[in-house]
Structures are given as structure tokens and as C-alpha cells.
Amino acid sequence: MSQNKNALIRYKTIDKCLQNKYRQWTLEDLIECCSEALFEYEGRANPISKRTIQMDIQLMRSEKLGYNAPIVVYDKKYYKYDDDEFTITDIPLTETDMNVLTETVSMLKQFKDFSLFSDVSDILQRLEDKIYSEKSHTKPVIYLDKNEELKGLHYLDEIYQAIIKKMVLVLTYKSFKSKEENTFHFHPFILKEFNNRWFLIGKKKGSQPITNLALDRIVSIDYDFNMSYLEEDFDAESYYKNVIGVTVNSGLQPRRIELWVDAVNAPYVITKPLHHTQRLIKENEDKSIIIHLFLCPNYEMERIFFGFGDGIEVLRPENLRNRMKKILEKALERYQP
């Protein structure tokens, strides 16, 4: 690993430590955390001298890196940010950074028609738009749904690194249904995004089923370097082939679900299918349509159906039709005087 990459990892680690204002950080603490971070990336011990971290702090304080980090020492041994809200990740990119990014995007655009890049073409377009708006000091042209208040997003990179390095996580987690936090080992397989929310997919134990955990319910993350990672041939494409969202009800087989869609919603459902298994069965004279899907019913699927209001009707299977009917009848009761 290059020295520049090593230094960047140390800067990010020091920054992450000093953002935690609930703990006192000595120089020895920062050295230990930086050593652990480099071990995670390199897979081997990489001794860090006291002088190296002192120089890192000095550089982070200076204008040389553009950070101007307000790092102060109190009680003659503890380090902290004088501004509790400061983080080096909020520092704007320099003109040199912007030029490098511009050149990188230009190079990648040469490959945009290749199948390798077909799944990330929209990301490339968004990155180009972001760079242009920053350089020209104009508003972005591309706007996407996002939730600035969504919790847990800061865990994305940490979990991503744990997955590719096959590391066992020790998670402290509090679900909406639980009154207390729970701490357990977790073997991470993939990260999955659905409806502007991120989920971690994996297993607690080899004998237990696949579990999905919402990142916004994770309280803290640690690692168990002594436990062997669960090597499992998890095929995400196959696992989620017949579901909408992230909930897979084990034991259920996919079923043919037939829907009537009114004339108002038909064009939207045709141009943006509810699922890749969607097929058009019939187009009626009133411009309404009948489609079928091949799905395992779950909570997310029902939420999407209910989102159409009276624009969608479940024709079959009968048990799903009856379930939808009962829920709608109960909802209607709430509007009764």
C-alpha cells in the first residue's frame, strides 16, 4: 500500500476518533486506532510511531491539506476538535481535486457503452453533474430522492470493507420491535438498498436463516478477529429473484399474482414495471390492463400495491385478494365518523 494511501487512512481514522466527543483521546489511543485501521486494510501489522501521528495532527491542523482541523490539546494529554461539528469529510474539494475528478469522469465515459458499465451509467452521470455544479457554482441539474436525516449511512464504507475482507462483525442493534439493544456476531454477505433505505444481509450463525438488518437501527460496530468468517456461496440475484424489497419469507414459493390496473396508472406500470417478472396479459377497451407477476408475497409488495389506492385490484390468488380486502376494510373503518 502506498504511503499516500496509508496517510489518508490515518487522517480518516484520527478524524473519526475526534468526532467521538464522548471519549477522551490520548496520543497512544490514536496510534492504536490507526494501527488497527491499517491492519484491516493491509491484513498485517503495520507499526506506527508516535512521531508519525504527531506529524499527521500537525498536517491536519495546517492549510497544506486544506483541512485546517481545529485540533486542540486539553489537560496536557487529551486531543479533541475545538468545534464539535467539525469533520475533514466536510472540507470542499480543491481545484486540483476537481480537475482530477473531471479527467477521471471523462476517461470513464469512454467505456459507458460497454456492458461492464451498464449498471453504473446513472452514477457516472450524477458524478459529472455534481462536479460541474461545484466548478461552476451553479445548482445541480440532476436531483434524486434522498433522506438527509437517515441514520446509519456512515456505516456503509465500514461494512463494505468488512464484507470484501470477510470479517465477522459484532453488532449492537435495536430493532423497532425490541425494547432493548442486542449485541451479537454477524457474518455480512451483501449490502442492499431499497426505497432509500440500506440493509445489511447476512447470518448470525451457519444454522440460522439469512437475516436483513436496517443500517439505521445499528447502534455500534465492532469486530471479532478470532472467529472464522462463514464461507457461504450466497447468490443475491437468485435469492431476491422473486421478491420486491428485502424481506424473503423462507419456505414460501413464488406464486402467480394477477392484477387489474386502471387506465390512469396503466401507462406508469407498463413503462416502469413493478417487478422484472411482470407480464401484460390483456389491455381492455377502457385502457385499463391486466398483468401478472411471479412473486413471493411480502410486506414490501403489499405496501406498493396499497400505494396505488383504488388504481389496482388483486384478482388472484384468492387468499391474497381476501387479505388486501380485509386490510382496506379496516382502513376504511378509521375514516368512519
N, C-alpha and C positions, 0 to 999 in steps of 0.2 A: 504494500500500500504506500502511495506517495506521501512525502512529508506534508504536502499541502492538504491532502485528504485527512491525514492524522490531525493536523492543526484544526481543521474545520470541525471534526468530531469533538475535539476538546472544547472548542468555543461553544458549540451547541450544548455540550454536557454541562459546562460551567453555567451557561445561561439558564438551563433547565433547573439546576440546583438552586441558583439565586432567586428564581421565581417562586420557590417554595419558602415563603416567609414564616412558616410555622416551625422551621428548624434552624438551628444555628450552625453555620458552616465554617469550619476551620480549614486551613490550607491542606491539612492531612486528609480531611473529608473530601475535598475537591480532587486531590490526587487519586484517592481510592475510587471515586466515581468515574473519573476519566480513564483510569486503568481498566475498570470493568467494561466501560463502553467500547474501548479499543479491543478488548478481548472478545466481545460479542461480534464485532465486525471482522476481526482477523482470525479468531479461533485459536489464538495463542497469547501467552502472557507478553506484555509489552511494557517493561518498567518505565515509569515517568519520573523524572527528577523534580525536586522542589523548585529548582531554578526554572524549569520549563513552564510550570504552571504560573509562577510569578511573572514570567515574561508574557504569557498568554493574557493574564489580567491586565498587565501594562498596555499591551496592544489593544485589548478590548476597550480600555479607557480612552485611548488616543483616537485621533482622526484618521490614522493611517488605513484602518479597515472600514472607516465610515460608521463605526458603532457608537463612539462617544459614550460608552456604557458608564452610568453613574455608580460604579462600584466603590463602596466605602468600607473602611475597617472600623469596628467598634469593640470596646473592651480590649483593645490591643491584640486581638487574635481572631475575631469573627468577621466574615465577609458577608455583605448584602448589597442589594440595589437600594440606593437612596430614594428612588422612585419605585413604589410597589408595583406599578403597572408596566414598567419597562421590560422589554424583551428585544433581543437583537433580531428576531424574526420580523419585527415591525419596521425595521430600517428600510427606507426606499432604496431601490437599486441604483447604482451609479450609471453614468452614461456608458462607461466601458462594459458594464454588465448588460445593459440594454442592447448594445451593438453585438455582443457575443450571442445573446438570445436571438436577435434578428437574423444573424447569419445561420444559426442552428435551425431556425424555422424554415428559412429559405432552402437549406440543404434537404431537410425532411420532406418538404413539399414536392421535391423531385421524385419521391417514392410513393406519393399519395395514391397512385393508381394501382400499386401492387397489392396483392391480396393480404400480405403481411400487415399492411397499414389500414385495411378497410375498416377495422373495428375502432380505430383511434382517429379517424379523419376529422370528426367533430371536435375532438380535444385539440388537435392541431389548429383548427380554425379559431377556436376560443383563445388559444395562446397567442396567435397572431393578432387578434383583435385587442387583447389585453396589452400587448407590447406597444401596439400603435397608439392606443389611448393614453398610455403612460408617457410615450415620447412626444406626442403632440399636445398633451394636456387637454384632451377632449374627453367627452363621455364615451363609454364603450358602445359599440353598435349591437353587440350580441348580449342579450340578457337571459339568464337561466334561473329556474327556480332554485332557491337556496334558503336555508334557515340559519341565520347568523347566530341564533341563540341555542342551536343544537349542541348538546353536550357530548363529550366523548371523542370528538374528531381529532383531538390532539394525540389520541392513542393510535391513530391509523398507521403512521410510519413505524412505530414501535412494534405493533402487532405484525405488520407486513414483514419486518426484519425477522421476527420470531418464526414466522411461517417458512420463509425461504431457508432459514438456518436450522429448522426443525428443532425448536427449543420448547420445552414444557413450561407453560405459564402457571403461575399461582395467582388466581384472580380473586379479588374481593368484589362481590356482586350483590346487588339488591334489586330484585325484580319488583314489578308493580304489585304483585300478589303477596310478596313477603313483607313481614313487619320488620325483620332484622336482616342485616348483611350476612352473607355466607362466603366463606373462603374455601376454595377447592382447586385441585390441579386440573389443568385443561390442555388438551393436545389440539392446537389450532391447525385447520386444514385450508380454509379459504376465507376471504372477506367478501361479503355480498352487499350490494346496495339495492334498496327497494323503497320507492316513494319518499326520496330524500332522507332516508334513514339507513345507517350502516349496521351490519350484523357480522358477528364472528361465528363461523361454522366449524364445529369440531366435536371432540368427545372428551368426557371426563375419564372414562375407562374403556378398555377394549371391549368389555362385555356389555357396555351401555350403548343406547342408540345415539345417532347423530343429534347434536343439540345446536340450536341457534341462540346466540346471546346478543342483545342490543348493546352497541357501544355506549349509548347514553346512560346505561344502567351499571356500567363498570365503575367501581369506586377506586380501585388501585390495581396495579400490575406488578408482579414480581416474577422471579424465575427459579426453577429447581434444576440446577445443573447436574445433580446426581441421579435424576430419574431419566430413564431411556424414553425417547420420543416414540410414540405409537406409529409405526410404519404401516400405513393402510392405503391401499390403492383406491382413493376416493375420486370418483368421476363426477364432477359437478354438473356437467352437461347432461349426463344420464339421470342423476339424482333429481334435478329440477325440471326434467323434460316435460312432465305433465302436471305442473303446478304453477299457480300465479303467486308471486311473493316468495316468502322464505319458509313457510310452515309446511312440512311434509308429514302427513299423518301415516305413520308406519302401519302396514297391514292393509291399507286401502289400495284398491286397484283403480286405475283411471277409467272413467265412465264417459259415455257419450251424453253430452248435455246440449239440449236443443233450446234455442232462444228465439222469441219473436222480438224484433226491434222496430220501433215506429219510424215513420218517414222522416221525422226531424233528425233522429240520431243515426239513421241508416248510413248516410254518407260518411259520418265520422268513424263508425265501426268498420266500414269497408276499407277506408283509407288508413286507419290505424287499428288493426286487429287487436282484439282483447288478448289473444294468445296465438302462438305460431301454429297451433292445431286448428285454428278457425277455418271453416269452410262454408261457402254460401250454398244453401240448399234451394232457396226459392226467392224470387223477387215478385211481390204482389202488385196488383194493379194500382193500389193506393200508395205505392213507393215504399211501403214497409217491407221488411225482409225476414227470412227465417235462416238462421245459421246454426251450425253445431260446432261444439268444442269437444276435445277429448282430454278430460281433466280429472284429477283427484280433488274433490271439493275441499276447501279450507276457508279459514276466516277471511283472508285477503280477497279471495274470489267473491265471497258474499258481499264484502264491502264495496267492491267495484260494481257488482250488479245493483246493489241498493243505491249507488251513486247516480244511476240513470233515472231514479224515481219511477214514474209510470211509463217511461220510454222503453222499458224492457220487461218481457214476461217470460218466465221459465215454463216451457211447455212440458219437458220431461228431463230427467226421471221424476216419477210421481212423488217420491219421498222428499226430494229437494224442492219441488214445487210447493208441497204442503208446508215445509219448514219456512220457506220465504213468505208464504201466505200468513202463517201464524205470527211471524215477526212483524209484518206490515200491519196486521190487525191490532197487535199490541201497541205499535207506534201510533196508530190512529186513535186508540183509546186515550192517549195522553193529550190529545187535542180536543177531546170532548169536554163541554162545559160542566 
